[in-house]
Amino acid sequence: MLDEIKEFFDRFVNDFSLLDGSVVAQRYLSPYTAVSRDGDLWLCHDYSEVVEYFKSLVDKHASEGVVKCQYADLACEQVGQSSFFASVTWTMMREDGSAVSTWRESYNLVKTASGLKIFTSIDH
C-alpha cells in the first residue's frame, strides 16, 4: 500500500505544477475538512466548494512565487480495510528551487472506485 500512497503523492506533485486548483481538487472528496496550523477550519460541503478552496490556495502560492512543490518524509498507516492515514512534509518552491514555505501535513484518505481520495487534512 505504501507504493500506492507514494504514487498518489507523486501525481499530486505533478498536478500541483499545473497551478490549477480544479486539477488539485480532483484528489479530494466532499465533504472535505481542512485544518491550518493555527487551528483555522475550512469545511467544504460539496465539490464546487472544494474546487474554490483549492483555486484560492493555488492562487495564493502562485502570488508568492511558487511554481512547484515537493514532499518528503512520507509516513502512512492503514486504518480499517479501505482508509489510510498519511503524513508528508511539503516544500513550496520557486522556479530556482529555493523554498518559499515548508510544513508537515497529515491526511485521511479512502480508497474509492476512482482511486485514493483525501477527505480530511491537518497542517502542523
For each residue, the residues with C-beta under 8 A, 3 or more apart:
1: 4 5 76 78 84
2: 5 6 74 76
3: 6 7
4: 1 7 8 116
5: 1 2 8 9 74 76 84 86 109 116
6: 2 3 9 10 74
7: 3 4 10 11
8: 4 5 11 12 27 109 115 116
9: 5 6 12 13 71 74 86 88
10: 6 7 13 14
11: 7 8 14 15 27
12: 8 9 15 16 24 27 71
13: 9 10 16 17 68 69 70 71
14: 10 11 17 18
15: 11 12 18 20 23 24 26 27
16: 12 13 19 24 58 68 69
17: 13 14 67 68 69
18: 14 15 23
19: 16 58 61 62 67
20: 15 23 24 58
21: 24 25 51 52 53 54 55 56 57 58 59
22: 25 26 51 54 55
23: 15 18 20 26
24: 12 15 16 20 21 27 28 54 57 58
25: 21 22 28 47 50 51 53 54 55
26: 15 22 23
27: 8 11 12 15 24 116 117 118
28: 24 25 32 44 50 54 117 118 119
29: 32 50 110 112 117 118 119
30: 44 45 46 47 49 50
31: 43 44 45 46 119
32: 28 29 43 44 49 50 53 118 119 120
33: 41 42 43 44 119 120 121
34: 41 42 44 53 120 121 122 123
35: 39 40 41 42 120 121 122 123
36: 39 40 41 42 123
37: 103 123 124
38:
39: 35 36
40: 35 36
41: 33 34 35 36
42: 33 34 35 36 53
43: 31 32 33
44: 28 30 31 32 33 34 47 49 50 52 53
45: 30 31 49
46: 30 31 49 50
47: 25 30 44 50 51
48: 51 52
49: 30 32 44 45 46 52 53
50: 25 28 29 30 32 44 46 47 53 54
51: 21 22 25 47 48 54 55
52: 21 44 48 49 55 56
53: 21 25 32 34 42 44 49 50 56 57
54: 21 22 24 25 28 50 51 57 58
55: 21 22 25 51 52 58 59
56: 21 52 53 59 60
57: 21 24 53 54 60 61
58: 16 19 20 21 24 54 55 61 62
59: 21 55 56 62 63
60: 56 57 63 64
61: 19 57 58 64 66 92 100
62: 19 58 59 65 66 67
63: 59 60
64: 60 61 92 100 101
65: 62 94 95 100
66: 61 62 69 92 93 94 100 101
67: 17 19 62 93 94 95
68: 13 16 17 92 93 95
69: 13 16 17 66 90 91 92 93
70: 13 90 91 93
71: 9 12 13 74 88 89 90 91
72: 88 89 91
73: 87 88 89 104
74: 2 5 6 9 71 86 87 88
75: 86 87 88
76: 1 2 5 84 85 86 87
77: 84 85 86
78: 1 83 84
79: 83 84 85 108
80: 83
81:
82: 110 111
83: 78 79 80 108 109 110 111
84: 1 5 76 77 78 79 108 109 110 111 116
85: 76 77 79 106 107 108 109
86: 5 9 74 75 76 77 106 107 109
87: 73 74 75 76 104 105 106 107
88: 9 71 72 73 74 75 104 105 107
89: 71 72 73 102 103 104 105
90: 69 70 71 101 102 103 104 105
91: 69 70 71 72 99 101 102
92: 61 64 66 68 69 99 100 101 102
93: 66 67 68 69 70 97 98 99 100
94: 65 66 67 97 98 100
95: 65 67 68
96:
97: 93 94
98: 93 94
99: 91 92 93 102
100: 61 64 65 66 92 93 94
101: 64 66 90 91 92
102: 89 90 91 92 99
103: 37 89 90 123 124
104: 73 87 88 89 90 123 124
105: 87 88 89 90 121 122 123 124
106: 85 86 87 121 122 124
107: 85 86 87 88 118 120 121
108: 79 83 84 85 118 119 120 121
109: 5 8 83 84 85 86 116 117 118 119
110: 29 82 83 84 116 117 119
111: 82 83 84 115 116
112: 29 115 116 117
113:
114: 117
115: 8 111 112
116: 4 5 8 27 84 109 110 111 112
117: 27 28 29 109 110 112 114
118: 27 28 29 32 107 108 109 121
119: 28 29 31 32 33 108 109 110
120: 32 33 34 35 107 108
121: 33 34 35 105 106 107 108 118
122: 34 35 105 106
123: 34 35 36 37 103 104 105
124: 37 103 104 105 106
